[in-house]
């Protein structure tokens, strides 16, 4: 997954967390992670391992495999501009 896709993934996670009215600390407690780990995921600096990703989807009520498939599809359809 490239950096742009990681960023989009993180923004989706953050948007859903905010939509649910959760602070990073609250989500971290529900996930058994640290606030910094949640921040890195939301900032696109870290993609969680599959087990944590699936739990994140359950906690936030989103389908993580579908989100990842959409990001993969967007990468496939991206137009590369350059030399």
Phi, psi and omega in degrees: 000128181281172185298324180294319178293320177300319179296317178296318178300311180299319179295324177295318179296313181298315181300318180291320178300314180295318178304324180277357179075026180262141171274161179304319181299319180295316178296320179301316180296315179299328184269344186074030180241176175268162176301321180295324177295318177298317180300317180295323177295313182295330180275000179076017179270344183213134171256126183290155173301159187304319181295319178289321178300317179293321177295321177301317178298319179296313181297321182269351180072037177233156181267098184298316178302322179293318178300314180295322178296321178295318179296319179297319179295319178296321178297320180296328184264358182294142178265122178274128178245131180164185182293000000 
